[in-house]
């Protein structure tokens, strides 16, 4: 397992690759655009021109790509991981994707003799850089324990959630919590702004009380500074909320806060803001006139 194939060297993946190399693992990577990963190549990662070449001699393969269709592509399309990975390899999908897709991948991998885990993460780009990600894993418990050293190179809060797909369900629960919390932060700041309060003082005043939250700590100052650089893309959060709402509907759950937050984000994406960070939700209130200076 000391040789790892890594597919998806983006905002999160790049820091995860670096932390795995720091832990002594030999990293082999694939990216669609080599120029975007020249930095980690210069730091020791071995680049391959195809997924097949990247994974063929690796005891562990990690994927963290953008959307469920990307997971389908790297595992099931021509030249895919399932056709190319070495026998008995551990396949770890850390993308936030559909629990049903995680189950499909588990069954397909099991039939071919692979050990398959769904292990999405939370903690954002900050956690990825610091190696403090929370990792939520589904699959066989024995496989999870075998991969624990790999997980420990990237995160600190590492928990087994249950059978295949359960890691994804736990991550979607996390995203539901974030949707409600970040909406609350934005609504509170919109209200404070409309009432003429000093926003920095409001954030400082409430951060250590009952209203304090990780979302407020991370994004309150960024919202005030109009810093919308993505630690996590709005478009990816829309994908996650859509997955969560689909799963909620399958269980007969009515999640009104999630539905409204998703609708707000979709309106922003339609306005061209999908490449911004999740904190750009405040722009919804700006469009509504409650966060602008035109009072």
N, C-alpha and C positions, 0 to 999 in steps of 0.2 A: 504493500500500500504506500510505499515511500515515493512512488512515481505517480503523479496526479495529472490527468487530463482535465483542462478547465475550458469550458465553452461559455462565453458571455462576459467579456472583460470590459464592462462599462463602469458607470459611476460607483456601483457597489462592488462589482467583480474585481476591479483593478486593485482595490485595497485588500480584498480577500486573498488575491493571488500573492500580494506582497507579504501578508501575514503568514501564509502557508510557507513561503520561501524562508522567512525568518525562522520558522519552526523546523527547518531542515528538509522540507519536502522538495523533490525535483518537479518543477512545474512545466507542463507542456500545454500550450495555449493555441486556440484558434479564434480569429476574429475576422469579420468580413472585410474590414479595412485595416491593413497592417499598420498604416501610418498612425492610427489612433492608439496603438499599443507599443510603439517604439520605446517608450520610457521603461515599461516593465521588461521588455526584451533586453534593454541595456543593463537592467538590474539582475538578469540571469534566467528569465523565463525563455523557454525554447518555443519558437513560433513554427506553426505548420500551416501549409496552404489548404489543407482539407481537414474536415472533421475525422474522417477515417484514419488518416495518418496520425492525427493528434492523439487518438485514444487507443490505438491498436496494441500498444505495449504497456498500458497503464493499469495498475491494480485498482485504482479509484478514478472515477470520472465524475466531475461536478459540473452542473449546468445552472446558470442563472441568467435567463434570457428575458425578453420583454413581455410577450403575450402567449396565451395558450397555443396559438397557431405556430409560434416559434418553437415551443416544446414539441409539438407534433412534427415539425420539420427536422429538428436535430436528432430525434429518436426514431422516426418512422420513415422519412423520405429517403430517396436514393443516396447512398453513401453515408447512411445514418450510424448512430452510436450502437444500436442493437445489432446491426450487421457487422460492425467493425471492432467492437471492444473484445478484449481477451476473455477467455472462458473464466467464469467465476469472479469477474470484476464486480466491484461495488459501484452502483450507479446512483448518484445522489442528485435529485433535482431540487434546487433551492429557489426556483422561480415561484412566485405566488401565482398559482394557476387553479384550474378546476379540480375539486376533489375527485370528480368522476374520471378526469384525465389521469390523475395520479393512480387511481385504481387500475385503469387500462394499462398504464405503463408498468405497474407492478406485476400484473398478470402476464403481460408479454415478456417481461424480463425473466420472471420465474420460469416460464416455459423454456427459456434458452439458457438457464443455469446461472443467471445473474442474481446479485443481491441488490434489491431496489428500495430506496428510501425517498419519501417526499419530506423535505426539510427546509421550508421557507424560513426567512429571517425577518426580524424587526430590529430597529435601532438606527436606521437611516445611514447616510454617508458618514456621519460622525462616529457611529458605532462600528461601521466597517473599517474605518481608518484606525480606530483605537483597539480593534480586536475584542470589542465588548458586546457583540451582537447577541440578541436572544435567538435561539434556534429551536424551532418547533418541529419535531420529527415524527413521521408516521412510517409504519412498515413492521418488519419483524424485530422484536426486542433484542435478539441476539445480534442482528446486523447493526442495530443502533449502537450497542455496546462496542462492537468491533470498530465502529467509525468514530467513537468518542474522541480519541486523540486528534483526529482531523478536525472535528468540530471545535475542540478546545483551542486550536490554533487560530480560530476565527471569532470565537464568542466566549461568553462567560455564563450566561443563563441558558443552559442546554437541557431540554426536557423532552422525554418520550411521551407522545400524546396517545398512541394506540396503533391500531392496524393501518394499513395503507389508506391514504386519503385523510387521516385524522390530523396530520401536520397541517394540511391545507385548511381544514375546517377551523383549527385553532388560529391560524393566521387570519382567516376571514373574520373571526370574532374580534381579533385585534383591530382590524381595519374598521369594523363597525364602531368600536369604541373611539377610534381616532376621528371618524367622521362626525360623531356627536360632539366630541370635545373641541375639535378645531372650529366647528360651527359656533359653539358657545363662545370661544375666544373672539372670533370675528364679530359676532353680534354684540358682545360686551364692549369691544373697542369702538364699533360703530355708534353705539349708544353714548359712550363716554365722549366721543368726538362731537356728536350732535349737541351735547349738553355743555360743550366748551371746557371740558376738563383737560388737564395736562396728562397726556397718555402715558408718558414715562412714569409719572408719579402713581397713576392708577395701577399700572402693571407691578411696580415695586410694592405697592400697598397690599395687593391681593395675592401675590405670588406665594407667600408663606402661610396663608390662611386656608380655609376650606375650599376655596376656588383654585388653589394652586394645582398645576399639572405640568407634565412634561411638554405638552403641546404649547402651553403658555410660555414656559421657559425657553423653548427652542425658537418659537415663531413670533411671540409678542414683540420682541425688539426688532426682528426683521420686518414685520408688518409696519411698525412705526417708521422704520428707516426706508420703507418702500424697496426692500431688498427681496426680489422674487427669484433669485438664482436657485435652480433646482438641487436640493439634496435628494428629493424624490419627485419625479415628474408628475404633474397633474394628470397627464394622459394615462399613466400607469395606475394612479389612484382611482381614476374613473373605471378602469378595467377591474380593479379589485372590488370596488363597490358593486359593480354590475354582477360579478361572480357571487358576491355575498347575497345580493338581492335575489338572484336566481335560486340559490340554495335555500334561502328563507321561504321563497314561494313554494318550493318543492315540499317543505315541511309545514306549509299552511300558516306561516308566521307573517304578521303584518308589521313591518318595521318602518314606521312613518318617518322617523328622523333620518334614517338612512336614505329613504326614498327622496325626501326633500333635498338632502345634501347632494345626492347624486344629480338631481335635476339642476341644482345651482351650478355644479361643476360642468355639467354638459352644456349649459348656457354659456359659460366662460370659454369652453373649448370651441364652441361654435363661433365665438368672437375672435378666435385665433390665439388663445392663451394656453393651449395644451402643453407647450414645451416649458412652461414656467413651473416653479415649485408649488407644492400643495398650499403653502401660505398665501398664494395669490387668490385664494377664496375670498379674501377681503375685497377684491375687485368687483365681486358680485354686489356688495353693498355700496361700492363706489358708483356702479352703474345705476343702482336704485336711488342714489343721491344722498345716502345717509352717512357716507364717509368722505364726501368731497368738501372742499372749502367754500362751495357756493351755497351758503345757507340763507 
